[in-house]
């Protein structure tokens, strides 16, 4: 058609793949640019400045040990065996002082046992002759490797796994090198001297230069968990009473995937994810000498683990509250407001008690908390009484129970009367509903009144699933199962409020265990008594 009369020439420029490729490469370059890398490293260092301190200390310790090789005089004294000092520093230097002592103890004990065993076996092999010597050495290596590998798997010996590993490779290196050099005793002594020098340098640098104490980190970690738990509780309760339920995610989605950015969820997740960290810090803190505020020789670090476990149990309750808060079917906003004061009082008193416990641990003081416990239990009992007294709100009658004789006679008359006047009781419904209801079997008077009430309220229950509300609004789709479905939905909605309040009461009940754990820690740590 090009060039024909009346034709239209359309020139479409070809899509440049190079342009797309250049844009993609530009985005990748921006993502992995030097500037972004520097900013990422800077943020990582700002999160915990001890990371930078630890790295500099390791570099300093390795430098000090390396000077024994770089300088001629120390090298002439120790020889090539001084390389074991560098290996000892690199392996033994840990993040905290307690972990360094723990690793150093395992390495020292393992090296001594391996050295002594290697000397005994080497002397026995030398006296057995040249033919039997390699056989004895090889068989001993097999036995040592088998025994140490089996023992480090024993449950009670798992904490000393590194020590058994040290025994294995130290024994093998000493006895093999001694067999070739012909003097196993001298070889073993040189190795042990070098290991001792490396261990001394590592411990000195870690303890004397900006020490990072595992006990102090554990103490601060537990205190921060108390504050996070109290904040998460009040945030969940406040949002539950403030939100009108118009926007909720799908109930079928997992809470762990839907709410990663909410402060309450992040705080609860941080508490639950630090179980291994707390146990590791407590294990390391046991090896530390008295320091700072922790002046007792046998400080009860294991009690921190127990307190952390009770805190996690309380956090599970808050996570459950968070799940109810974001479920698809919610209690009507007016129903939640009816118990607003009792719920707020219970949450406020519980959060105040949790913060008080955290303050006691932070200040290392023991305060008298009977008054706070009384307030917490009183607020929980008030919430329970409110639910019991106003339980009629959670039913379909929406009115207080009337047990008078007049009401009973009225009820019996209604139950015995016929339903010939059904159209008069349903006069306020639309004409479409009357057309369809003529084909339905007669229902009790109570169900017709209930349906009438629920139809008036369906538009105000925004937290109900839209598909269920639309089923009642759809033209020509009214069926006999609408009333049971509406009743089931209302029961589920009121059950949401009952679940939320029961979880809050369960959280208050768990606070007794938390108070008991904190008091046990205060008693064993000899916290000072502070009267309030």
C-alpha positions in Angstrom: 0.0 0.0 0.0 3.0 2.2 0.2 2.7 4.8 -2.4 -0.9 3.9 -3.5 -3.5 6.5 -3.8 -5.5 7.2 -0.6 -3.2 5.1 1.5 -1.9 6.1 4.8 1.7 5.5 5.7 2.4 4.8 9.4 5.9 4.8 10.5 6.3 3.0 13.9 9.8 3.3 15.4 11.2 0.0 16.4 11.3 -0.7 20.2 14.8 -0.1 21.3 15.9 -3.1 23.4 19.1 -1.3 24.1 17.1 1.5 25.9 15.2 -1.1 28.0 18.5 -2.8 28.8 20.2 0.4 29.7 17.3 1.4 32.1 17.4 -2.0 33.8 21.2 -1.8 34.1 20.9 1.7 35.5 18.5 0.5 38.2 20.8 -2.4 39.1 23.7 0.0 39.2 21.9 2.4 41.5 20.9 -0.5 43.8 24.4 -1.8 44.1 26.2 1.4 43.9 28.9 2.4 46.3 26.8 5.1 47.9 23.9 2.7 48.7 26.4 0.2 50.1 28.0 2.8 52.3 24.6 3.9 53.6 23.6 0.3 54.3 26.8 -0.3 56.2 26.3 2.9 58.1 22.8 1.9 59.2 24.0 -1.5 60.2 26.6 0.1 62.5 24.1 2.6 63.9 21.9 -0.3 65.1 24.6 -1.5 67.4 27.8 0.4 67.9 29.3 -2.6 69.7 29.7 -4.3 66.3 32.3 -1.8 65.3 34.0 -2.0 68.7 34.2 -5.8 68.5 35.7 -5.7 65.0 38.4 -3.2 66.0 39.3 -5.3 69.1 39.7 -8.5 67.0 41.9 -6.6 64.6 44.0 -5.3 67.5 44.4 -8.7 69.1 45.5 -10.4 65.9 48.0 -7.6 65.3 49.5 -8.0 68.7 50.0 -11.7 68.2 51.3 -11.2 64.7 54.1 -9.0 66.1 55.6 -12.1 67.7 56.3 -13.4 64.1 57.0 -10.0 62.4 59.6 -9.1 65.0 62.8 -11.1 64.8 63.6 -11.6 68.5 60.3 -13.3 69.5 60.3 -15.4 66.4 63.8 -16.7 67.2 62.5 -17.7 70.7 59.2 -19.4 69.7 59.9 -20.3 66.0 57.1 -21.3 63.6 54.9 -22.7 66.4 53.9 -19.1 67.2 51.4 -19.4 64.3 49.2 -21.3 66.8 48.8 -18.0 68.7 47.1 -16.4 65.7 44.8 -19.3 65.3 43.9 -19.2 69.0 43.0 -15.5 68.8 40.9 -16.0 65.7 39.0 -18.9 67.1 38.7 -17.9 70.7 37.8 -14.2 70.4 34.0 -13.9 70.8 31.5 -11.0 70.8 31.1 -10.8 74.6 33.5 -11.3 77.5 31.5 -14.3 78.8 31.5 -16.1 75.4 35.3 -15.5 75.2 35.9 -17.0 78.6 33.7 -20.0 77.7 35.5 -20.6 74.5 38.8 -20.1 76.2 38.0 -22.6 78.9 37.1 -25.2 76.3 40.2 -24.6 74.3 42.5 -24.6 77.3 41.1 -27.8 78.7 41.0 -29.5 75.4 44.6 -28.5 74.5 45.9 -29.7 77.9 44.2 -33.0 77.6 45.2 -33.5 74.0 48.8 -32.5 74.8 49.1 -34.9 77.8 47.5 -37.7 75.9 49.7 -37.1 72.8 52.9 -37.2 75.0 51.8 -40.5 76.6 50.9 -42.2 73.4 54.0 -40.9 71.6 56.4 -42.2 74.3 54.6 -45.5 74.3 54.9 -45.7 70.5 58.7 -44.9 70.6 59.3 -47.7 73.1 57.4 -50.2 70.9 59.9 -50.0 68.0 59.9 -48.5 64.5 57.5 -51.2 63.2 54.8 -50.8 65.8 55.1 -47.0 66.2 53.0 -45.9 63.2 50.4 -48.6 63.9 50.0 -47.4 67.5 49.8 -43.8 66.4 47.3 -44.5 63.7 45.1 -46.6 66.0 45.2 -43.9 68.7 44.1 -41.3 66.2 41.1 -43.5 65.2 40.1 -44.1 68.9 40.4 -40.4 69.8 38.4 -39.3 66.8 35.7 -41.9 67.6 35.4 -41.2 71.3 35.4 -37.4 71.0 32.9 -37.3 68.2 30.6 -39.6 70.2 30.9 -37.7 73.5 30.2 -34.3 72.0 26.8 -35.7 70.9 25.9 -36.7 74.5 23.1 -34.3 75.6 24.7 -33.3 78.9 28.1 -32.6 77.1 26.7 -30.5 74.2 27.9 -27.2 75.8 31.4 -28.5 75.7 31.2 -29.5 72.0 34.0 -27.1 71.1 36.3 -28.6 73.7 36.0 -32.1 72.2 36.7 -30.7 68.8 39.8 -29.0 70.1 41.0 -32.3 71.7 40.6 -34.0 68.3 42.5 -31.7 66.0 45.2 -30.7 68.7 46.0 -34.4 69.4 46.2 -35.2 65.7 48.5 -32.3 64.9 50.8 -32.8 67.9 51.3 -36.6 67.6 51.7 -36.5 63.8 54.1 -33.6 63.8 56.0 -35.2 66.7 56.3 -38.5 64.9 58.1 -36.8 62.0 60.2 -34.5 64.1 61.3 -37.2 66.5 60.6 -35.2 69.7 56.9 -35.3 70.6 57.4 -33.8 74.1 59.1 -30.6 72.8 56.5 -30.3 70.0 53.7 -30.5 72.4 55.2 -27.9 74.8 55.8 -25.5 71.9 52.1 -25.8 70.8 50.9 -25.3 74.4 53.1 -22.2 74.9 51.8 -20.7 71.7 48.1 -21.4 72.5 48.6 -19.9 76.0 50.1 -16.7 74.5 47.1 -16.4 72.1 44.6 -17.0 74.8 46.1 -14.4 77.1 46.2 -11.8 74.4 42.5 -12.5 73.5 41.3 -12.3 77.0 43.3 -9.2 77.9 42.1 -7.2 74.8 38.4 -8.3 75.3 38.3 -7.5 79.0 40.4 -4.4 79.2 39.4 -2.5 76.1 35.7 -1.5 75.9 34.4 -4.8 77.3 31.1 -6.1 76.0 29.4 -7.9 78.9 26.9 -10.6 78.1 25.2 -10.0 81.5 24.6 -6.3 80.7 23.2 -7.1 77.3 20.9 -9.7 78.8 19.7 -7.3 81.4 18.9 -4.6 78.9 17.2 -7.1 76.6 14.8 -8.3 79.2 14.0 -4.8 80.4 13.2 -3.7 76.8 10.8 -6.7 76.4 8.7 -5.5 79.3 8.3 -2.0 77.7 7.5 -3.5 74.3 4.9 -5.9 75.8 3.1 -3.1 77.6 3.1 -0.8 74.5 1.8 -3.6 72.3 -1.0 -4.4 74.6 -2.3 -0.9 74.9 -1.9 -0.4 71.1 -4.0 -3.4 70.3 -6.7 -2.5 72.8 -6.7 1.2 71.7 -7.1 0.2 68.1 -9.8 -2.3 68.8 -11.9 0.3 70.6 -11.1 3.1 68.1 -11.5 1.3 64.9 -15.0 1.1 63.5 -14.2 -2.1 61.5 -14.6 -0.7 58.1 -11.3 -1.9 56.8 -10.1 -5.3 57.6 -7.9 -7.7 55.6 -9.1 -11.1 54.5 -9.4 -13.5 57.4 -8.0 -16.4 55.4 -4.6 -14.7 55.1 -1.9 -15.4 57.6 -1.4 -12.7 60.3 2.4 -13.3 60.1 2.4 -12.2 56.5 -0.2 -9.4 56.5 0.9 -7.1 59.3 4.7 -6.9 59.3 4.7 -3.1 59.5 2.5 -2.5 62.5 4.3 -1.4 65.7 2.4 -3.8 67.9 3.2 -6.8 65.7 6.9 -5.8 65.4 7.2 -5.6 69.1 5.6 -8.9 69.8 7.7 -10.6 67.1 10.9 -9.2 68.5 10.0 -10.7 71.9 9.2 -14.1 70.4 12.3 -14.2 68.2 14.8 -13.6 70.9 14.4 -16.9 72.8 17.7 -18.3 71.5 19.5 -15.0 72.0 18.5 -14.8 75.7 19.6 -18.4 76.4 22.9 -17.7 74.7 23.5 -14.5 76.6 22.6 -16.2 79.9 25.0 -19.1 79.1 27.8 -16.7 78.4 27.1 -14.5 81.4 27.7 -17.4 83.8 31.4 -17.3 82.8 31.9 -13.6 83.5 33.5 -12.3 86.7 31.6 -9.9 88.9 31.4 -6.5 87.1 29.5 -3.3 87.2 26.2 -3.6 89.0 26.4 -7.4 89.0 28.8 -7.8 92.0 27.6 -11.1 93.2 29.8 -14.1 92.4 27.0 -16.4 91.6 24.5 -14.1 90.0 21.2 -15.9 89.0 21.5 -15.5 85.2 19.3 -18.5 84.7 16.4 -16.6 86.3 16.5 -14.2 83.4 15.7 -17.1 81.1 12.7 -18.0 83.2 11.4 -14.4 83.1 11.9 -14.3 79.4 9.8 -17.5 79.0 6.9 -16.1 81.0 7.1 -12.9 78.9 6.8 -14.9 75.8 3.7 -16.6 77.1 2.2 -13.2 77.8 3.2 -12.1 74.3 1.3 -15.0 72.8 -1.9 -13.6 74.3 -1.2 -10.1 72.8 -0.5 -11.7 69.4 -3.9 -13.5 69.8 -5.5 -10.1 70.5 -3.8 -8.7 67.4 -5.3 -11.6 65.4 -8.8 -10.9 66.7 -8.3 -7.3 65.9 -7.6 -8.0 62.3 -10.2 -10.8 61.7 -12.7 -10.3 59.0 -15.9 -10.6 61.1 -15.9 -8.1 63.9 -18.4 -7.2 66.6 -20.4 -4.0 65.8 -18.7 -0.8 66.9 -21.6 0.1 69.2 -21.2 -3.2 70.9 -17.5 -2.8 71.5 -18.1 0.7 72.9 -20.6 -0.7 75.4 -17.6 -2.3 77.2 -15.1 0.4 76.4 -14.4 1.6 80.0 -13.9 -1.9 81.4 -11.6 -3.0 78.6 -9.6 0.2 78.8 -9.2 -0.1 82.6 -8.1 -3.7 82.4 -5.5 -3.0 79.7 -4.2 0.2 81.4 -3.8 -1.5 84.8 -2.1 -4.6 83.2 0.3 -2.4 81.1 1.1 -0.3 84.2 2.0 -3.5 86.2 4.2 -4.8 83.3 6.1 -1.5 83.1 6.5 -1.4 86.9 8.1 -4.9 86.7 10.4 -3.8 84.0 11.4 -0.7 86.0 12.2 -2.8 89.0 14.5 -5.0 87.0 16.1 -2.0 85.3 16.8 -0.3 88.6 17.6 -3.6 90.3 15.2 -2.7 93.1 12.3 -4.7 94.5 9.1 -2.6 95.1 6.0 -3.6 96.9 3.3 -4.4 94.2 0.2 -5.8 96.1 -1.7 -2.6 95.3 -1.0 -2.9 91.6 -1.9 -6.6 91.6 -5.2 -5.7 93.4 -6.0 -3.1 90.8 -5.3 -5.4 87.9 -7.4 -8.2 89.3 -10.2 -5.7 90.2 -10.3 -4.3 86.6 -10.4 -7.9 85.2 -13.2 -8.8 87.6 -15.1 -5.6 86.6 -14.8 -6.6 83.0 -16.1 -10.1 83.7 -19.0 -8.7 85.7 -19.9 -6.3 82.9 -20.0 -9.2 80.5 -22.2 -11.2 82.8 -24.6 -8.4 83.6 -25.0 -7.3 80.0 -24.8 -10.7 78.4 -28.2 -10.0 76.8 -26.5 -7.6 74.4 -24.6 -10.6 73.0 -27.8 -12.4 72.1 -30.4 -11.8 69.4 -33.0 -10.3 71.7 -31.1 -7.0 72.2 -32.8 -6.3 75.4 -32.5 -7.1 79.1 -34.2 -10.3 80.3 -37.6 -9.7 81.7 -38.8 -12.3 84.2 -42.0 -10.6 85.4 -45.3 -12.5 85.4 -46.7 -10.1 82.9 -43.8 -10.8 80.5 -44.3 -14.5 80.9 -48.0 -14.3 80.1 -47.2 -12.2 77.1 -44.6 -14.7 75.9 -47.0 -17.6 76.4 -49.7 -15.8 74.5 -47.3 -15.1 71.7 -46.2 -18.7 71.5 -49.8 -20.0 71.5 -51.2 -17.5 69.0 -51.5 -18.4 65.3 -49.6 -16.6 62.5 -52.6 -15.5 60.4 -51.6 -11.8 60.9 -48.1 -12.3 59.5 -48.5 -9.6 56.9 -49.3 -7.0 59.6 -46.1 -7.7 61.5 -44.0 -7.4 58.3 -45.6 -4.2 57.0 -42.5 -2.2 57.3 -40.5 -4.4 55.0 -40.2 -3.6 51.2 -42.7 -5.1 48.7 -40.1 -7.3 47.2 -39.5 -9.1 50.5 -43.3 -9.6 50.9 -43.6 -11.2 47.5 -40.9 -13.7 48.3 -42.0 -14.3 51.9 -45.4 -15.4 50.8 -43.9 -18.7 49.5 -42.0 -19.4 52.7 -43.4 -21.7 55.4 -44.7 -20.0 58.5 -42.0 -19.1 61.0 -42.4 -18.4 64.7 -43.1 -14.9 65.7 -39.7 -14.6 67.4 -37.8 -15.3 64.1 -39.9 -12.9 62.1 -39.2 -10.1 64.6 -35.6 -11.0 64.6 -35.4 -10.9 60.8 -37.0 -7.5 60.9 -34.5 -6.2 63.4 -31.5 -7.6 61.6 -32.6 -6.1 58.2 -32.6 -2.6 59.8 -29.1 -3.2 61.2 -27.5 -4.9 58.3 -26.3 -1.6 56.7 -24.6 -0.5 59.9 -22.6 -3.7 60.4 -19.8 -2.7 58.0 -17.4 -5.2 59.5 -19.5 -8.1 58.3 -18.4 -9.6 54.9 -19.9 -7.6 52.1 -21.0 -10.8 50.3 -23.3 -11.7 53.2 -24.8 -8.2 53.3 -25.3 -8.1 49.6 -27.2 -11.4 49.8 -30.0 -9.6 51.7 -29.9 -6.6 49.4 -29.9 -8.5 46.1 -33.1 -8.2 44.1 -35.0 -11.5 43.8 -32.4 -13.6 45.7 -34.1 -13.8 49.1 -34.3 -17.4 50.2 -35.4 -19.3 53.3 -31.8 -19.7 54.5 -31.2 -16.0 54.9 -32.4 -15.9 58.5 -30.1 -18.8 59.7 -27.2 -17.2 57.9 -27.9 -13.8 59.5 -28.2 -15.5 62.9 -24.9 -17.3 62.3 -23.2 -14.1 61.3 -24.4 -12.2 64.4 -23.3 -15.1 66.6 -19.8 -15.0 65.0 -19.7 -11.2 65.4 -20.6 -11.3 69.1 -18.2 -14.2 69.6 -15.4 -11.9 68.3 -16.0 -9.5 71.3 -16.2 -12.4 73.7 -12.9 -13.8 72.4 -11.2 -10.5 72.7 -12.3 -9.9 76.3 -11.5 -13.5 77.3 -8.0 -13.2 75.9 -7.5 -9.9 77.8 -8.6 -11.6 81.0 -6.3 -14.5 80.3 -3.4 -12.1 79.8 -4.2 -10.6 83.3 -4.2 -14.1 84.7 -0.7 -14.8 83.3 0.6 -11.7 85.0 0.6 -13.6 88.3 3.2 -15.9 86.9 5.2 -12.9 85.6 5.2 -11.2 89.0 6.3 -14.5 90.7 9.2 -14.9 88.2 10.3 -11.3 88.7 10.1 -11.6 92.5 12.2 -14.8 92.4 14.8 -13.0 90.3 14.8 -10.0 92.7 15.2 -12.3 95.7 18.1 -14.4 94.3 19.8 -11.3 92.9 19.4 -9.5 96.2 17.7 -6.5 94.9 17.2 -3.7 97.4 13.8 -3.3 98.9 11.9 -0.1 97.9 8.7 0.7 99.7 5.9 2.4 97.7 
